[in-house]
């Protein structure tokens, strides 16, 4: 036997140890990854719950209650044209955001369950950016305009408030 042949069995064990050391190193990184993985699951769960409850309800309230009230109370001419344009844009945003949300929902469900998934990162980033821009448009342009328009007549503001209140009051079965 040559020296190389006689060392081969020992080399085998050394090579195995290299694999063991590499895997132990990766396993040692595991505790640092558990926190972010748990946080990802929690954020996905919270996002699913939040948007399931509020996305469509919020859009519906704006489109069925707020937008018509502002349109009805706007003065003819430039004010009415401005409201028309904003309402059209915001409504189109709602449909686009809902469609984007629906494309993200299955991947988020998998993340929430800790399952492997290829979450569409670009769609997620687009949802975040587009919804932030949408909300800023409402906050900076539409809602101040709505406040001005509806604020001219206390009855119009009160009617909107009552409509929203009634939408959120629990419905009780009538006594027989």
Secondary structure, 3 states (H helix, E strand, C coil): CCHHHHHHHHHHHHHHHHHHHHHHHHHHHHHHHHHHHHHHHHHHHHHHHHHHHHHHHHHHHHHHHHHHHHHHHCCCCHHHHHHHHHHHHHHHHHHHHHHHHHHHHHHHHHHHCCCCCCCCHHHHHHHHHHHHHHHHHHHHHHHHHHHHHHHCCHHHHHHHHHHHHHHHCCCCCCCC
